[in-house]
Amino acid sequence: MTPTQPDNRAVERYEVDVPIEGAIGDLAFKGRLKDISSTGAAIVGVDDVGYENNQFAQLHMNGVETQSGYIKRRIPEGFALQFDNNEDDGKRKSDVQAMLRALGPDAMRG
């Protein structure tokens, strides 16, 4: 697992390419997980889903438990999600590491 290039982020972000399904409120969507860290993720390929900042969203990935959080901003082709932070940093980091292992090496980019 190689983190993405350093970009002055507080936590390591890992580039991935994984299909996901999710929901923003009652609106279901399909997209791709572009990258993930212990604090959030970038979701792309969600063309026609209407969303606003601070909306609650859930992500479903094959073999990984549901992740949830709040949309922080739009990015090209999607949005940045900040995970719902009910856990300490160490637990969240170990959860992300377990998620990356579950997704497998074929999901990793870079």
BELFEN-V676373 format. One record per run of one state. SS is the DSSP state (H for helix, E for strand, C for the rest). FROM is the first residue (numbers start at 1). TO is the last residue. Records with the same first field share a line. If there is no record, write none. Layout:
SS = FROM-TO ; FROM-TO
//
This chain:
C = 1-2 ; 4-12 ; 25-26 ; 38-39 ; 45-55 ; 62-63 ; 76-77 ; 84-88 ; 104-104 ; 109-110
E = 3-3 ; 13-24 ; 27-37 ; 40-44 ; 56-61 ; 64-75 ; 78-83 ; 108-108
H = 89-103 ; 105-107
//
